[in-house]
Structures are given as C-alpha cells and as structure tokens.
Amino acid sequence: MGALLEPGMLVRHPGQPDWGLGQVQSNIGGKVTVNFEHAGKRVIMSDVIDLIPVFDPSQAT
C-alpha cells in the first residue's frame, strides 16, 4: 500500500488515531513523510506500517 501513497494524499495511522488526519509530504524508498494534525511531521516506514488512505475527510472520524 505504501507505494501508492503520493504527496497531498490524506491518511491516518492505524496505531495512533490520536495523531489525527495526516497529509503525505513525500514517499521516497518506502519512507513516507506525513504531517499529522496533532503529532506534526513523522516519517513512517511503509513496509512496517500500512497507513490508511482517507478519500473523504468529512467521513474520517
């Protein structure tokens, strides 16, 4: 799934729901940089964590 994430996409971290909605900043070599509402910028290894894409932010609770 990580290979499909592109800059600008909205995601959630499955293990950290309190981080809120995140926006993908970059995806290079399996390292996905995401800026989360309540946790700031985080680098996620896509081979370890499957971020959850959010296609409709109004339904993202």
WOHU-V148730 format. One record per residue. NEAR is the number of other ideal C-beta (glycine too) atoms within 12 Angstrom. Layout:
NEAR
NEAR
This chain:
20
28
15
15
31
19
17
16
27
28
40
33
31
17
15
21
18
13
25
23
30
38
30
34
24
23
26
18
13
20
21
36
27
39
25
28
23
16
20
15
18
27
26
35
19
25
14
16
25
21
37
26
26
26
13
10
17
9
10
18
10
